[in-house]
Amino acid sequence: MLGFLLRRGLSTSKLVKFEVFVESTGKSVALEAPKGTPLAQVLKDGNIPLPFECGFKCECGTCAIEFKDKSTFENVLKEQPPAADEKSTLGSLDAPIRLSCQLKVSDALELSLIHI
């Protein structure tokens, strides 16, 4: 992962650590990435089994992630409010779900648990 980040010219000075629980396998995967890195790319490079069918274009919803912790979800919403196209794709933001293709790694994700 570090090699990928360096090849892309991304700084490794502030790495954010978080965990992804993959419900289909029942396993958690610990990931870390620099702030500002597209979350979907981190998940894809971390071999998280999401299809990303539209290629990160916010058209299909196959990269949806769920935040089990309400405060983490609220902090992500404050830092990165959803754009109109994400709202359209999701249909509603009543559930703590966001599209990973529309998020960047940020302080709000530090030590969080993301479900897929």
N, C-alpha and C positions, 0 to 999 in steps of 0.2 A: 504494500500500500504506500509506503513512504517513497519508493521509487516512482510510482505513478504521480504522486503529488509534486515531486521535484521536477519531473519531466514536463509537467503542466505549468511550472513556474509558480506554484502556490507555496506560500510561506508555511513553515512548520512551527513558527514561534508560539502560536496559541492554539494548541490542539484541544478540541472539545471531545470528551469521552461520553459515549452513550451506549445503550444496549438495545438490541432488536430481538424480540421474542417472535419466533416463527411458529405459529400455531399448528401448521401442517406437520411439523417435525417434533414439536414440543420442546425445542431447544432454543437457548438464547445465544446470541452472538455479540461479543463486545467489539465495538468499532470506535475509531477515533479519526478525526479529520480536522484540518484547519478551518477556522471561522471563515465563512464566505464561500466555502465549497458547495456546489449544488448537491443537496441531500440525495437525490435520485442517483447521481453518479457514484456517490460513496456506497450506497446500497448495492448498486450493480457491481461495482468493483469488489465489494465484500461478499459476492456470491449469494446475496439474499434473493430467494426465489420469487421475484416479481416479474411479470412479463414485459412491462414497459412497451406495450403494443404500438403506441403512437410515436415513440421515439422522443419522449419528454416534451410533447407539444400541447399538453393539457387538453387532449381531445377524447381520451378513452376511459380514464379513471382506474386503469389497472395498476397504478402505482400508489393507490390509496394506503395510508397508514393510519393507525388509531393510537391515540394517547389515552392510556388508562388513568393517568393522573390529571385531574381537572386543572390544577394550578399550572402544570406544564403546558397544557393545551391553551389556557388563557394567556400565558406568557408568550407563547409562539404567535397567537393571534395579535397580541399587542405589537410585537417586534416585526411581524410579517403579515399584515392583513391580507386576506384573500382578494385577488383581482376578480373582475367580473367573469372572466372565462373559467376560473376555478369554481366560482359559485354556480355557474351554469352547468359545468360538468358534474359537480357533486349534487346539485339540486337543493341542498340545504346544509346549513352548518349547525344544525341542532345537535348532532352527534359529534364527538370529539375526533373527527376525521379530517385529514388534509391530504392533498396530493403531494407526494414527495418531489415531483418534478417542479413544483412551484415554491419549494423551500430551500433555503441555504442553511448550512450548519451555522448555528449561533449559540450564544450563551444560554438561551432558553432551553437548549437540548442537553446541556451539561448534566451528566449523571442520570438522564431520563431513561425511561423504558418505552420503546415504541413497539407496537404490536402490528403484525401483518398476518 
